Amino acid sequence: MAAKKERPAPAKAPRTTKPAEAGKAGLRSSSISSNARAEVSPDELRKLVSEAAYYRAKQRGFTPGHEMEDWIQAEAEVLRRIGADGTPRR
């Protein structure tokens, strides 16, 4: 009898968008339950806040002297969006 040929497993389809771009691609946060909470590590939280602060600074033309204000507002925005109670998760 002839041996049966094994077919290789199908390759995974490449991602079309990065997770960070998913929100820009038209996904709405309203599709997520209002009770949903994101589990975000301190490093991830810092990265999200840093990016949000950068975009705030960019929006006002990177005028110096507002860095702390940008950071605080960005932090509040990120914490509100992820549904955190204000304390980073460990």
Secondary structure, DSSP 8 states (H G I E B T S, - for coil): ---------------SS-GGGTTTTT--GGGS-TT------HHHHHHHHHHHHHHHHHHTTT-TT-HHHHHHHHHHHHHHHHT--SS---
